[in-house]
Amino acid sequence: MAKSALEKAYPGINFRPGSRGWFARLTGAPAECEHLDKDASWMAAFAPDTVYLQGKPAQRNAGGDSRPEASLCLACLMQVVRPELGAFAGRAVVFAPVAGITQYFFVAREDFAGAGLDADFSSAVAERIAQLGAARCEQEQTCGRRASWLWLPNEQVRELDEAALIRVAPGRKFCAAHGAAQLCLSLGMVQEANLLYMNLPYGEAGAYVWI
C-alpha cells in the first residue's frame, strides 16, 4: 500500500529538514516536526492508519493510502488529530490518557484479540458500546447530538484489567466533536510525554487504550 507524501498527509505541518534526509530514510526514522528541534519534552510517534496485531503492523484506512508515521509535538499533534477525531462516525470507549504512558492507541472491536486485549475487557467494552445507542451528548444542554463516545476518566477506571469497573463506571457521554475536545484537553494536561505510538480511530466501534 503506497504511502502518501508528508505534505499531503500533514498539511500545514513543517518538518525539520534534517529528519527528512537520506540517513533518516535509510534508518526508517520518522520525520520530526520543526518544533521538536527546540523542545522535545512532549512528543508522539504518530502512525495514524496503523494498528499492531500480534506484534505486527496492520493498515486500517478506508481511504486507501496509508499515511507515513511522523514525530509531532503536542501543538502539531492537536492540529492533525482534533478534526479527524471529531469526524469519526463510529462509537468509542475512551480511557483517558495519564502521565507516564508510552502508547495511546485505538483498537476496533474486531481487532481486540489480535491486539492482546483479554476476553473480560472485550466483553465489558462491548457492553458499554451497546449502551451508547440511545444516549445524548452531555457536554452542553444545547448540543443534542447522539453520544458516540464514552469517556472513562482515570479516577473511575485506573487499570484496563478492571473489567467490573469498566462495566459500571458512569463516565461521560459525548458526541464525536465534544469527545475530541475532551481527549485533546486531557493530552494537553500531560506536561511531559514521549508516546512511542498513537493512531486514529477506525472501523465502526472500538476503544482508545493506553500502555
N, C-alpha and C positions, 0 to 999 in steps of 0.2 A: 504494500500500500504506500504510494508516494506521499512524502511529507511536504507540507506547504512551506513556502519561504517564510522567514521570520517576519518580514514586513507585512505579509498577508495574514499571518496567524496572530500577530500582536500589533495592530495598527496603533500608532501614537506612542509606542514604547521605543525609546532609544537604547541601543545596546552598546556596551563597551567594546570598542574595536578590537582590543587585544583578545577578547573572548570569542571572536569570530574568525580568527586567523587559521592558518594551516595546521598549527600544532593543536589547537582546540578541536579541529575536525579530525585530526589523526587520533587523538585520545578519546574522542567521543564526548568531551566535556560540553555541557550545555552553554549557550550564550548567556551572558550576565547583563542585566540592565545597568545603565550608566551610573546609577546611584550607589551600587554596591562597591564601587571603586573607592568611595569615601566613607561609607558606613555599612558594615555587614552585620550589624547587631540584630537585624531582623531580615531573614531571607527564607525563601521557599523554592525548592526544586519543583516546578510546576509542570506536570505532564497531563494536560487537560483531557486527552482522549484515551488514557491508558489505565487499565486495572490489572493488578497482579494476581494471577490464579495459579495455585500450586507453585509459586515462586517464579512464574514466567509471565512476561508482559503480554497482555491481550488488548487489542484495539477495540474501542467502543465509540464509534462516531457514526451516527445515522447519515451525516452529510457526505461521507466518503473518505476524504483525505484526513490523515492523522496529523495533527499539529505537532511540531517539534517541542521537546522539553526546553524550558528556559528557567534560569535562576532569577527571581524577581524580589525586589524589596517590597515592603508592605504596601506602599502607595501604588506601585505599579501592579501588584497583585490585585488590589482592590479595583483598580481601573479595569482590569480584564474580567474578573470573576463576578462582580456585582450584577452587571446587566445579564450575564448568562445564567446566573443563579435565579434571578428574578423572572427569566423567561422559561425556566424549566417547567414543563407541563405535567410531570409526574408527581407522585407522592413520596414523601421522605420523612423518616425519623432521624432527627439530627442530634447527636450527642455533642454538647458544647465543647469546644476546644479549651484546653487548660495549659498552664505553663509547664514546660518540660517535655511535652510530647515531641516525637520525632517524625511522625507521619499523621496525616489527616486526609482521609480519602473516602470516596463514595463507592459503595458496592450495591449493585442491583440485586433484588431478591433472588433471582435465579442463579446468581454467582456466589451466594453466601458460602456454600460448602467449599467451592473451589478457592475462596479467599481464606479458608481456615476458620470461619465463624461456626461455632458449635450449634447443635440442634436446639438446645434450650433458648439460646439467643435468637436464633432464626424464628422460632415459634413465637416468642414474645414480641419481636418486632413486627411479624406478620399480623398479629392481633391488633397492635396499635395502628398499623397502616389501614387495616379494615375499618377502624373506628373513625377515620378521617372523613369517611364518605359524606356524612350529613353535617359536619361541623362548619362553623364560620370563623373567619379571621378575628382574633381577639385584640389586635393592635389598636384599632380605632372603632368607635361606635359607627362611624360613617363609612367604614371600609365596605363591609357587607359581602366581600368576595369569599368564595369557598376556601376553606382551610385545606391546604395540601401538605403543610409541614407540621410535624410535631417536634417542638424544641424541648430537649431534656437537659436542664442545667446540671452542672456537676454536683451541686448540693443535694440534688434529688437522686441522681444515679452516679456514683463515684467510679464504679468499675463496670466493664462491659459483661462480666460474668454474673452480674446481679439480675438474673432473669426475672425473679419475683418482683423486684423494684421496677424494672422496665415495664412490667405489666400494669402496675398501679400508680406510678409516678404521674402527678397531674400535668406537668409540663406546661407548655403554652402552644396554642394552635395558631398558625399564621398562614396567610396566603403566600405565594411564592415571593412576591415583591417585599413584603414585610419580613418574611423569613430570611431573605437575602440580606436585608438591612441588619437584622439581628446577628447573623453569622459574621458579617464584616465588622460590626461593632465589637463582637467578642474577640475576633482575631486581633483587632487593634488594641485591645486591652492587655494582650500578652506583650509585655515590654520588650522581651528579647526572645528570639526564636530562630531555630535552624531546622526547618522542615525539610526532610530528605525526600518527601513525596507528598504531593497533593494533586488531586484531579477534579474534574467536574462531574456532576450527576448525569446519568444516562438511564435509558430504559423507562419502564412505567412506574416502578416503585423500588425503594431501597433505603439505605441508611448511610449517613456520614458517621464514620467511626474514627478512633484515634489509637495510636500506639505510642 
